[in-house]
């Protein structure tokens, strides 16, 4: 019977409720008179019958108008019972009025008794069904603990009360004043009690509701929990909830940034807008990981035009749509968005675009950056990274572009791979061009890996964990610097604004991270255990595959020790050896000839001869060269 009621269509449920109320209201009137007179049998006459019928019909109309029948019984709360109380109060007034009109002459005290009797008879079944349904639902829900008993934690608990997935059973909070208290039926525990809660409720998930807690504090909390085999989920950021971009109940996996990131340094607004506000800005590689985030940051600074230059059609379309949506949602955005398909290897087209739109600032993010891919495709890697930068720079000079900022990499420092060497040569080109002329200010910004970029280990590890493992790590001792894409992009913009010509800026990447430790943390964040010799029953194995072609155990940010600070605490300037323009031009001509003739070995030798501190560790990884050698053999 209960199953039928719960699964019945909404109109059927409403009809059953109305029929029940139609029966109960006369019973409540009868009960009130019986209690008033102290007799089970009372005198029923035509006037009383008319009063009862009138009261019943009008009460049902009132209940309908007040929205009582719109409330879903299983979700009824204080507000719904308040509506019921108002409806019964009006019903009691109707009873008194109709009794007076029909001259039934009901005792005034019976009307008061009727209010209590009707509330009990009408409200009790509703409350009973609500509790039964709540218990049934709770049994099928997964028990979770909410970390954070602040406003966001309470909001999350309220949101999950109607959830079909999770059942909050307790709060965890490090505030000693809150510990031991009860908030809306849930006790606040300290973190040390997590194990006990796990044993009593079979917990395996902790939901973080930390509000605006600093990154360092979040990191501390997450690391303290992750060792207990709990899967850790988090709620959206407060600003996203307030803006309507996300709902409080939309829990998701903890971002790895919470474990690796640092507390952000507030950007210098003057530096952010210096090269952008009211200017025409162009971004090459606008659809890439860094390029797209640069576009997001740039449009916030209100340029007159932002030109998205990208080779990949879908990537260009995606960032164009995102920026258009941003402008639609922000009335203060009047930036014209121009999307242009094209390659940075076509100087004439670049020059035409720069002159046509009177470009003032260029952020050059177009590059091939995947180390093994460039190792296997040497000529195209050099063409895109070296000559693409050169052609862009020459076009910028001819078009009187004010500033040109190259997005470089830590792999350009004492490179052991073609990708890093090509980026270092690109830096040399801009340094030489900066000495050749002074109208266009060239600068380069060098930083390490960014979290979540295409080809990054973080999305790869997450995918491997979901597939049941193993997680593949190239070497147990490999380390990398990491930075979030938004932080890197903001620092790039600020560094570019400080450039005086030929500057090499180096971003403070914080402490390097051991990749195997990163993999282990991600396993623990998923509520799983590492499978190894000491724990053969673990969930996810970490497998070491060996260093890939051109891969280093560690990356550096500086070639030498000649480094100075800047106006920003996380931006440094490096003074490094570079070539004159005639020397650079001679190198470029030789590289161009070797690439044109597809002589891979000559290309590599020229990179080795350049002042790029390039050392070759892998032997002939280029696919075409390898096959040529095999065919010759």
N, C-alpha and C positions, 0 to 999 in steps of 0.2 A: 504494500500500500504506500509506504513512504517513498519507495523507489519510483512508483508511478507519479506521485505528486511532484517529486523533484525533476523528473524527466518530461513532465507534461508541458505542452506549449504555454506561453505566457497568458494568452486569453483564457485558456482553460483554468489556470491557476487563479486568475482574477475572478472568474465566475464562481469557483468553489469558495473563494474567500467571501465574496458578496453573499452567497447563499448561507454560509456559516453565520455571518454578521446578521443577516435577516432573521435567523432563528434565535440567535443569542440575545438580541436587543429585547424582544418580548420576554424572554426568560429572565433577563436582568431586571425588567420592570416588575415581573411577578415576584422575583426573589426579594426585591427592595420592599414591596408591600407585605410579603410574608414576614420579613424580618421586622418591619415596623409594627405590625400587629401581633407578632409573636405566634402566628397561627400558620399552619401549612396550607389550609384551605381558606381561600378568600372569596369574597362575593364578587363575581364577574357579571357585569351588565353591559348593555349596548354602548353606554357612554365610555366605559373603560376600554372596550374593544376598539371603538373609534379612535380613542386617544392613543392606544398601542399601535394601531395601523398607521396613523398619521405620524407618530414619532419615528416608527421604523422606516417609513418611506423617506421622510425628510432627513433622517440621520444618514441613510445610505447616500442621499444626494450630497449632504455635507461632507461625508467621508471621501466621496469622489472628487468634489471640488477642492478639498484641501490636499489632494494628492496622495492620500493614504494607500490607494490601490495601485499607485505607480511604484511604490517602494517594493523592492525585492526582499521577501521575508528573510532569506538566508543572509542578506547583507544589512538587515535592519540594525540601526544603532540608536544613539540618544536622540538624534534629530527625528527619526521616524516615530519613536515613542512619544516625543513631544507633540508631533502632529496628531497622534492618536489621542492624547490628553486634550488637545484643543477641540478635536472632533467630538469627543464625549462630553466636554463642557457645553458645547453648542447643543448637543443632543439632549442634555439635561434641561437646558433652557427651553428647548422645543417641547419636552415632556411637560414642563410646568405650564407653558403657554397653552398647549393643546388641551391640557386638563382643565384650565380655566375657561377656555372657549367652549369645550364640550360639557362643562359643568360636572366633570367626573369627580372633582373635589378631592384630589389626592393629597394626603398629608405633605406639608412642605418638607418634613424630615425625610420622607421616602425618596424625594428627588435627590437629596444629598447622598442617601444610601445607594440610590441608583447609580450615581457617578462612580462610586468605589466598586460596586458590583460589576458594572459594565466594563470598567477598566481591567478588572481581574479576569473576567470571562473573555474579553476581546484580546487583551494583551498577553495573557499567559500562554495560550497556544502558539502565538507568534514567537514569543521568547523561547518556548520549548523547541519548536521546529528550528529556530535559528541556532540554538545550542547543539541540537542533534546534528544538523548539517555541518556546523563548525567542527565538531568532533570527527565526523566522517571525513571532512576535507583535511583536517590536521593529520589524520592517520596516513594519508597519502602524500602529504607534503614532506619535503626534506627539511630536517631541523638545521638551523643556522644560528650563529652568534654574530651580533653586530658589534664591531669595534668602533666605539665612539658614541657616547651617550649625550652628545650635544644636540643642537637643533636639527642637523642633517641626519643624525642617527635616529632621532624620534620620528622625523618625517619619513625615513626609510621604513621604520617599523610599521607606521600607519599605512603606508603604501602597500607593504607586503601582507597586511592583514586580509586583503582581498585577493592576494596572489594565489594562483593555483600551483605554484612551484615551491616556494619557501615558507617555512614556519619559524619565525624568530622565537628563541627560547630564553635568551639572556643578552645583556649588554656586557661589553668589556670596556673599561676606561682606566687610564693611568692617573686620573684625577682622584686623589685620596678622599676628597670631600664628597664625591659622588658614589664611591664604592660602598656597598652595603645598602644603598637606598633602592627603592622600587619606583620605576617610572612606567606608568600605564600598565602595571601588572608584571613587568619584567624587572628582575633584580640586576643590579649593576655589580659585576665581579671585577677583581683584579686579574691581570694576565696570568698569574700563577695558577689560577683556578681553571684554566682552559682544559688541562688534562682530565680533571675530575668531570667537567661538563661533557667531555668527549666520551668518557666511560659510561656516564649515565644516560646520554642521549644519542650515542652513536654518531657524533658529529664528524664531518669531514670538510666543512666549508666555513670560512670566516668572511663576512662582508665588511669591507672598510667604509666607514662614513666619517672621514676625517676633516671635511670642510676645507678650510684654507690653510691647513697645516703645512709647514715648510717642507721642501723636498728632503732636506737632511733628516727631519723628524720622521717623515713617512718612511724613509729608507731604514731608519733605526727600528721602527715598529714592524715593518714587513720582515726584516731579517730575524727579529726575535720570534716571530710567529712561524716562519717558513720551516724551521727545524722540527716542527711537530706533526708533519705529514698532513697539514691542512691545505686544501685548495683555497687560495686567497683571491677573492673577487673585490672589485671596488665600484663605487658609485660615480656617476659623472661629476665633473667639476661644478662648483657652486655657480660660477658665472654662466655655464651652459644650461643649468637648471633654471636660473633666473631669466635668461634670455629666451627660454623656450626651445632651445636646440636639443635638449635631452630631458628625460623624465627621471625622477629620483629612483624609481624602481628598475631602471635599465642597468642592472649590474653587468659588469664585464670583467675580462681578465685584467690583472694588474699590468700596467704598462711597465716594460723593463726600465724605462726612464726613471721610475720610482726607486730602482735599485742602483742605478748607475749615475743618475743625474745629480746636479748640484743646485743649490739655491741660486736662482737667477739674479743677476745684477741688473738693476733697472736701466734700460737703455737711455742714452743721452738723446733726448728728443731733437735737439738742435742738429746733432750729427745725423740722425735718421732722416731728417727732412732736407738737409743741406743740398744734396745732389738730386733731389726728387721733386719736392713740392713746386708746383707750377712749372714743371719742366717736362720735356719729352724724353721718355726713358725707354730703352730697348733691352730686352733680355734674350740672349741666345740660349738655345737648349731650354726654352721656357716650359717644356712639358716634362722635364726630368725631375728627379727628387729635389735637388737643390734649386734648380731653375723655377719650378712651380712655387716653392715656398718663398723664393725671392719675390715673385710676382704678388703673392698674398701680402707680403710685408710692404712692398712698394705701393700698392694701390691704397693702402691705409694712409700713406703720406700725401695723397691727393696730387699726383702728377696731372698735367693736362692731357697727356696721351701716354699709354703704355703699349708698346709694340711687342707682341709675342712672336719670336722667331724660332721655328722648330721644324725639324725634318720629318718627324713622325706625325702623320695626320691625326690619328686618334688621340695621341697625347696632347696635341695642340687644341683639338676640339674640347677635350676634358677640362683643361685649365681655362679655356675661353668661357665655357659654360659656368664654371665655378665663379669666375670673376664677375660675369654678368649678373649672377644671382646675388653676389655680394653688393653690387651697386644698386640692384633693385630693392634690397633690404636696408640700405643705408642712404637716406635722402641727401646726405652731405657729399655723396660720391658723384662727381660730374666727370670723371675720367673717361676719355674715349679709349675703348679697347680695340686694338687692331691686331688681327691674327694673320701671320704671313708664313707660308710654307717655303722652306728653302734650306740650302746647305751652306755652311760657313766656308766651304771650299770654293765658292764662286764669288771672287772679289768684285767683279763688275756689278753683279746683282746687289751685293752688300752696299757698295758705294751708292748705287741708285736709290736704295731704300733709305740710307742714312741722310742723303741730300734731300730727297723728296719730302720726308717727314721732319727735316731739320732736327735730327736726334741730338740731344745734349749730353746724355749719360748712357753708357753701355755697361751692362753686367754680362760678362762672357762666361757662361756656364756650360756651353756645348763642349762635350768631350766624350771620348771613349775611356771609361774608368775601370772596367772589370779586368783585373790584372791577368788572369789566365787567358781571357779572350783576346787581349791585345798581344800576349805572347804568341798565340797561335795565328795572329793576323797582323804581323809587324808593319807592313807597308800601309795598310789602312789606318792603323793606330797612329802612325807618324803623320800621315796625311791629314787626319782630322785634328789631332792635338797640337801639332806644330804649325803646319801650314794653314789650318783653319784659324788659328790664333793670329798668325802673321797677316793673312788676308783681311781679317776683321780689323786689325790694328791699322793697316795701311788705308783701308777704306775710311776708318774713323778720322785719320789725319786729313785726308782729302776732303772729307765732309765737314771739317771744323768741329768735330765732336769735342766737348769740353773735358769729359772724364771717361776713362776706360778702366774697368776693374776686372781682372782675371781671377777666376775661381781656381786656385791651385790645390795642392795636396801635400801631405807629409811624405808621401811616397816619392816626391821630387828630391828629397834629401838623401844623398848617397844612395841612389836607386840601385836595385838589383834586378829590375825588370824594365821592359821597354815602355810600359805605361808611365812609370815614374820618371824615366829618362826623357821621354817625350814632353812631359809637363815641365821638367827643369829647363829643357831647351826653349819651350814656350816662354818661360820666365826670362831667359837670356835675351830672347827676341824683343820683349817689351822693355827690358832694361836698356838695350842698345838703342831702340827707337826713342826712348825717353831722352837719351843724350843727343840724338840726331836732331831733335826738334823740341819745342817747349809749348806749343799751342795746345796739344792734347796731353793731359796729365794721365800717365799710365801708372797703375799700381797693381799689386798681386796680393792675394790673401791665401795663406797656406794653413790648412787644418787637417785633422785626421778623419776617422770614420764618423758617419752620422747614423744615429739610430733610426731604423726603419726605412732606410733608402733602398732602392732597387739593388739586389745582390747582397744585401746585408745579412749577417748571420742570424740576427734576431728573428725575422720572419721565417727563415729556413729552419731554425731550431724549433720554433713553435709548430710548424708544419710537421716536422719529424716526431715531435712528442704526440701530436694528435694521431699520427699514424702508428703509434706504439713503439717507435724507435727503430733502429738506433739513431742517436745523435752523432753526426760525423764531425770530428774536429781534426784538423790537419796535424797538429803537434801538441803534446802536453804542456810545452813551455811557451807557446805563442801568446803574445800580449798585444793589445791594441788600445789606442785612445778612442774615446767615444764622446759624442756631443749630440744633443737633440737638434733636429733640422731647424726648428724655429730660432733657437739660440744662435746656431751657426750663421743663419741668414741675416739676422739682426746685426751680428758682429761684422759680417762682410760689408753690409751697408755703411756701418759706422766707420770701419777701417778705410773704406774707399773715400769717405768724406775727409779723412785726415791726410790723404796722399798729396805729396808735393812734386811727384814725378820720379818714377823708377823705384818706388818703395816696395819692399817685401814685408808684408805684415804677417805675423805669426799669432795665431789664437791660442790662448791658454786652454788646453784641453783637460786640465785636471790630472788626476792620477790614472795611469794606464790600468787596463783590466785584463786579467788572465782569461782567455777564451774558455778554457775548460771550467773555470769557476763560474763563468757566466752560464754555461750549459747546466751545471749542477744547480745553480739558483733557479733557473727556469723549470727544472724538473721538480724542485721542492715547491715552487709557486703553484704548480699544477696539482699539488697534493699527492705526488708520486715519489717513489724512492729510486735511487740509482742502483742499477744492477751491476755488481762487480764481483771480484773474487771473495770479498768479505760478506757480501749480501747477494747470494746466488738467486734468491727469491725476489729480488727487486723488480721494478717495473720497466725502467728505461736504461738501456746500455749506452755508454759513451764509447764510440769506436774511433781510433786514431788512424787516419788514412795517409799520412805523410804530407810534407810540404808540397804545394802545387808549384808549377813552373813560375819562377820569378818571385816567389813569396818569401818574405823575411820573417824571422822570429819576432822582431820588434820594429817599430817605426820611430823615426826621429822627426823633430820639427825644425831643427837648426843644423846648417852645415858646419858652422863654426860657433865660437862662444861670443862673437861680437853682436850682442843684442841689447837693445835699449827699450825702456818703457815708453808709454804714450799717454795721451789724455784719458785713456780708458784702462781700467785695471786688468782687463783680460785681453788686451791687444798689445803686442810688442812689435818692434821693428828690427829687422835683421839687415846688417850690412855685409853683403857677400860679393865674392869675385864675379865679374861679368866681362863680356867682350865688348870691343868697340863695334860700331856698326859695320865698317868694312869687313872685319873678321866674322861677324855674325852673318853678313850677307854672303860671304864666301862659303860658309858652312851650309847655309840654306840652299845655295845653288848646287852644291855637291849632293846634298840630301835629295833635292828635287830630281836630279839626274838618276840617282840610284833607285828612287821610288818609281820613276817613269820607266826605267828599264827592268823593274821588279827584281833587282839584285838585293835580296834580303840580307846577305852577309855583309855587303857594302854598307847598307843602312845601319846595321848593328855596329860595324867598325867605326863609322862616323860618329855615332852616339857615344862610343867608348872614347874617341879622341876629343870630343867636346869637353869643356870644363864643367862637367855635370857630376863628377865623381861616380860615374856609372861603372859598376862591376858586374860582369856576366857570370851568373851561377848556373843557369839552365843551359843546355846544349841543344841548339837547333830545334826549338819547339814549334816553329812556324809550320803549319800544316802543308802548305805548298812546297816549301823548301825541303821538308822531310820527304815528301813524295818524290820530288825531283831527284834527291840523293838516292832514294831507293830504286827509281827507274834507271838511274845512271849505273847503279851497282849491278 
